[in-house]
């Protein structure tokens, strides 16, 4: 996430040379693309951590420190 970023709520993903922007509410790929396997893992992670992502989105909009969100195990 970037501080004071534009709506709708989203997060940025970098996987090797691939980049994507993923919507937090509907998990849509708003920009870019990822390989199918990586996209599936990102979607699973986002569904598990939706609440934390939204909380960090609000914090980023207020220019506050973000909380670290755990990776998939």
Secondary structure as UniProt FT lines:
FT   TURN            3..4
FT   STRAND          10..15
FT   TURN            16..17
FT   STRAND          18..23
FT   TURN            24..26
FT   STRAND          29..32
FT   HELIX           36..48
FT   HELIX           50..61
FT   TURN            62..63
//
